[in-house]
């Protein structure tokens, strides 16, 4: 039997507010995510505010599968009162969460992705999640650093050329 759906809720770290994603975030986030360099490892191109709004509408509607929860947050840097990136988790009814993160280019190198990922993993492990995974391009050293900071370890598994990182919580 699958666990009930999980919903993103506001989270707080030392410097960040993790705010559940809303369609209204699209305009500001389009500017945050506008640098084509952010797509070097994930492919694609930056989305226009309109295209990002449509994407956020789909994400906000949630997964069509009742055993899958889509939890998405934007990251607000309290010191600048501005959005700087996102974190997300896709949680399945079997207690596995796949996470991802992105920080806009102007805010990279400050440890914000690591801070957000640690906060996200801590929150996930308070609920039904026992395994957290992330997929990191083998040449993306900054993302590998974030995964390690969140307590994940690389595995021998590959998916679409990316290294699967994993963290398993000890049974309670």
VEXDO-985937 format. One record per residue: x, y, z of N, C-alpha, C in turn. Coordinates in steps of 0.001 Angstrom, whole numbers, plus 500000, padded with zeros to 6 digits. Example, Ala and Ser with C-alpha at 12.3 -4.5 7.8 and 13.67 -1.06 7.14 Angstrom:
% VEXDO-985937
513190494310507800512300495500507800513200496700507800
512850497750507080513670498940507140512900500030507870
//
This chain:
% VEXDO-985937
500839498813500000500000500000500000500882501248500000
500512502231499203501339503429499118500955504422500205
501937505234500554501727506299501548500860507392500921
500191508191501736499426509314501186500363510329500541
499803511142499677500612512174499019501275513082500047
502443513564499671503193514497500495503105515860499807
502935516916500568502866518267500009504033519096500514
504577519913499621505638520837500014505085521790501058
505886522064502049505508523047503057506677523998503245
506442525186503750507549526138503927508618525554504855
509868525735504449511014525283505243511960526465505415
512795526376506427513734527457506708515099526855507023
516136527420506425517513527064506762518173528323507302
519469528264507528520157529430508099519932530709507289
520055530606505965519975531808505119518794531823504158
518101530704504045517092530554503001515713530255503551
514714530732502830513342530278503006513037529419501789
512633528181502022512205527295500950510690527435500889
510218528066499831508805528389499689508169527436498683
507054526799499032506391525944498050506156526715496753
506478526079495654506377526698494337504950527151494046
504838528364493533503556528905493068503751529427491645
502700529431490891502754529919489517503281531355489488
502951532122490496503370533527490553504889533694490648
505615532639490973507074532720491050507729532731489662
506991532392488629507580532196487304508312533426486781
507735534600486945508356535807486389509752536028486979
509855536002488317511158536225488948512114535066488667
511579533842488675512442532677488449512966532612487018
512232533130486054512725533143484674514028533929484594
514126535031485338515368535809485364516467535043486101
516124534381487210517104533606487984517711532501487126
516886531869486294517303530694485511517680531043484074
517878532317483778518084532770482395519451532446481810
520433532139482612521792531903482099521850530553481382
522189530539480084522293529266479355523298528291479983
524276528807480732525263527931481370524616526981482378
523467527358482935522780526471483878522326525180483213
522209525176481903521696524022481164522805523152480591
524035523455480931525181522723480378525069521231480634
524675520841481835524631519427482177523243518813482031
522208519640482036520848519087481985520196519245480618
520818520036479754520267520222478419519174521272478394
518725521548477196517661522521477023518167523948477055
517217524852477040517498526275477038516685526945478137
517082528138478553516269528864479528514858529083478984
513883529012479869512490529228479482512105530694479637
511234531134478763510673532481478887509770532504480116
509446533693480616508509533753481751507182533039481450
506697533156480228505425532512479861505569530989479875
506652530486479304506871529029479270507108528495480678
507828529249481495508068528805482864506761528819483657
505921529787483400504610529844484062503786528598483708
503793528215482445503066527007482022503643525764482706
504961525710482810505601524577483505505192524563484979
505218525725485619504844525797487032503369525439487235
502525525772486269501119525371486363501003523845486379
501779523167485515501763521691485482502302521113486783
503387521694487283503960521190488533503001521401489699
502373522568489743501454522872490839500236521956490814
499854521484489641498710520575489524499027519207490130
500315518876490216500722517611490828500745516465489843
501292515385490319501409514179489520500031513570489285
499841512989488134498603512276487848498540510922488519
499667510482489057499746509193489744499537509426491239
498491508841491823498232509091493247499324508569494180
500219507720493683501305507203494519502572508046494397
502504509138493641503674509991493419503348511421493836
504223512007494631504078513409495055505193514231494427
504805515354493857505774516320493360505853517452494362
507011517631494965507231518716495924508290519637495337
507929520887495152508821521865494533508852523126495372
510048523677495508510235524906496272511067525888495470
510832527165495684511774528197495261512554528591496506
513755529056496282514651529425497382514744530937497460
514321531481498587514426532924498792515572533186499765
516554533933499296517666534366500135517154535507500998
517099535280502298516523536296503178517321537593503147
518656537505503087519485538710503131519198539646501959
518870539095500809518584539940499654517124539991499296
516320539223500015514886539120499743514622538869498261
515394537913497703515228537593496292515271536079496110
514650535621495040514706534207494709516058533914494071
516627532750494422517964532406493922518026531027493282
516973530207493400517017528879492823515833528035493243
515970526735493034514900525786493352515477524498493922
514639523784494645514887522382494983513579521648494732
513703520365494469512504519569494209512711518151494682
511594517499494941511607516092495325510405515415494692
510658514308494048509591513435493563509575512250494501
508466512092495219508372511090496273507391510015495837
507838508769495897506976507656495517506451506959496762
505359506248496579504696505576497689505538504528498370
506637504128497746507516503141498380508607503793499227
508488505099499493509415505773500401510709506245499781
510728506407498468511928506882497775511667508291497254
512620509179497471512536510548496960513716510806496039
513424511288494851514470511743493937514498513250494030
515678513794494313515797515233494525516687515872493464
516496517179493313517320517967492396517357519397492910
518310520159492420518493521538492851519088522336491706
518875523634491738519535524554490812519606525913491505
520761526546491363520990527885491909521382528785490739
520760529952490663521101530899489614522573531274489658
523120531515488498524560531773488363525088532855489316
524411533987489496524981535016490375525141534586491828
524441533535492248524468533120493650525246531822493874
525851531296492819526610530056492958527903530290493723
528419529221494305529685529290495025529564529795496449
528349529937496956528124530432498321527611529350499267
527480528121498768526978527035499607525462527006499733
524766527785498927523307527844499037522640526549498598
523135525922497530522557524653497081522753523582498149
523930523526498748524188522536499805523281522773501000
523122524022501373522260524365502503520814523955502218
520337524274501023518957523926500655518781522412500574
519739521712499988519633520256499860519651519581501234
520488520067502142520502519509503506519154519714504191
518601520920504055517297521198504645516209520323504047
516248520127502737515270519290502063515373517841502533
516570517303502579516756515909503012516301515725504457
516625516662505324516182516562506725514659516535506804
513998517379506013512533517411506008511965516100505465
512538515603504367512054514354503775512140513199504762
513225513158505510513433512032506419512550512100507659
511875513204507886510907513287508982509595512610508596
509407512377507302508173511776506803508398510338506380
507689509928505336507724508526504927508941508131504096
509841509061503828510978508779502956512094508066503719
512549506943503155513681506226503745514902506231502826
514702506565501550515805506596500604515714507873499773
516825508592499709516909509810498905517946509560497819
517590509872496585518522509709495476518602510999494676
519721511180494023519928512292493101520766511768491951
520607512367490798521389511993489627522285513169489262
523592512905489203524575513966488994525465513597487809
525593514513486869526492514319485734527907514116486283
528647513135485757529980512852486317530969514019486227
530748514957485324531643516111485210531139517324485989
529996517186486650529419518328487372529880518257488835
531083518729489074531705518617490397530972519424491457
530409520560491092529673521366492074528441520600492566
527719519937491663526547519166492088526953517944492908
528075517353492597528561516232493409528848516718494834
529385517915494953529646518500496273528343518719497033
527304519176496341525997519383496971525434518049497445
525476517044496594524955515720496967525677515184498202
526991515305498220527762514828499376527403515622500633
527230516931500492526878517763501644525519517371502215
524635516853501367523309516427501811523314514998502349
524511514395502413524617513062502988524437511930501999
524406512234500713524286511192499705525676510709499315
525750509473498858527021508891498423526846508352497004
527891508465496185527774507955494812527671506430494816
526931505919493840526819504471493659527468504124492324
527501502849492022528004502398490715526923502515489644
525698502830490050524575502890489108524643504154488261
524210504007487003524141505138486080522736505188485487
522265506402485264520995506592484574521179507735483602
520970507486482347521159508494481295522531509154481401
523552508357481718524915508861481806525258509554483112
524297509692484006524537510369485274524763509347486389
525550509761487381525823508922488542524636509023489495
524185507875489963523096507853490945523726507937492336
523343508958493082523793509156494454522652508699495360
522972508148496525521923507620497399522243507871498868
521175508055499625521241508120501090520078507289501609
520383506347502487519326505544503094519298505801504580
518094506087505061517897506313506494517834504970507190
518440504921508354518349503715509149516919503535509624
516439502298509701515064502089510189514887502671511578
513701503192511819513406503783513138512998502706514100
//
